Amino acid sequence: MRRVLLFVASILLLAPFQAVAEWRALRTNHFHVIGDISAGHLREVALRFEQFREVVTQLLPAALRAGGAPAVVIVFPDTRSYRPFMPVANGRTVPVDGYFVDGADTNYITMNVESGEQAFPVVFHEFSHLLLSSAFAEAPLWFNEGLAEYFSTFQVTNGGRRALLGKPISRHVALLRQRRLKLTQLFAIGPDSKEYTQEGIERELLYAQSWALVHYARHAEPRRFAPLESLARRLADGEAVDESVRATYGMDIEALDAEVQAYVRRQNYTNIELSPADGFVMQVDSEAAIIDAADVEAWLGDLLAHLQRGPEAIPRLERALQVRSDQPRALATLGMLRVRQGDRRQGLALLERAAAAGPDVESVQFEYGWALATEEVLDAQRARAAFERALALRPGYPAAVQMLASVYGRTGDYSKMRDLLAPMVGAMPNNQDAALQLAAALLGLGDFSAVRALVGPILARPRDSDIRERARTLLGQLSKLQQPR
């Protein structure tokens, strides 16, 4: 039986409101939400994101993997205040209602609530990619984009007492009346295909057909989402299309394609309604608190830094430190920017101050450890301490696990490296980077058969050229060690 939620997200998101002069912040289980809006309005935004995350992870339970970078939602009250933080392409501001940017330390979601409901679909689409990457890192393009489009339709209705998922996307429905892709064509499109990399009708058709396939799997009778996920995993593992379809559905791809095309032609797109039932309640208990100018400038400066706009970020970070000289976020981000500019001495000094000022901020501890670990002369003791602190604050933090493992590798602590990485590789089998790190640790420990077991499958299907070269290098080192002397 499908789990249901108590949705109390409110009509405030649709109602007119007055921007306030004070920035506020609140924390929920999975989000840190800040904005120049009222406390009540901030709570409603926070609740909407918690509810959306719960809906996604009902369908993809593995998306609940612990340790991922936290999501910071920055809410702007109107277009004027949002414009300086909109994306920039070719020197021009790209008008948007919201966007998502990921990072090893922090994931940012930004939105303009003046836009009302239209701010959510693009943010939900991009946030879905992050959640899906936790559950299925190597998902085929059609599965990744189809699910993201499907989840982007999440809405609350009836004063927050109902939620809808699967509402038809009108532009996709209109396009699919005129053109459709066969499944063999759809499955052949990858991240480097022109249908995906070039703007135009072919790209729009890719999104539309991918959405329609996921909608079919979720809503047609009998519902077949589990088989669709199984098919996606088989294709991701390199199985032939015909073989994968027959093993999953008991029919050939032409028969499955006929079913999907018939579903699309009928245009009978239903949606799933979620409502209060069975005592499952979700609510945001946190209260919004006013934050000072130092915190505001630090967050906005860090956002700009994540957008690769360091020259705009630096003045904000410096203003934050003028207000409060020990603001850890501002110290850490400014330190990272100085390191990237080539001034490692000043950057490390700022990061050391940040780590002292923010002992309970895991991203600050991680960034300090990263700077230490990337020095030519490794300060292993301090680097280990910083990463261990980050992991104590956020157990399972993937980037910190891998960086700490690299420190262990540089100091020859292969047993610690193996013990740290083995659980991660077991939980995230598609993380080829971590698997190669584990293989390096096992090589150092002389467990040659385990090295081959890890590296062989990676070399058969490497994620990219860098992974391929690293795998080849490891096998070359293994061959040398196994040569008779």
Beta strands, then each sheet from edge to edge (+ up, - down):
strand 1: 24-27
strand 2: 31-35
strand 3: 71-76
strand 4: 88-89
strand 5: 92-93
strand 6: 98-101
strand 7: 107-112
strand 8: 155-157
strand 9: 162-165
strand 10: 272-274
strand 11: 289-290
sheet 1: 6+ 7- 3- 2- 1+ 11-
sheet 2: 4+ 5-
sheet 3: 8+ 9- 10+
end
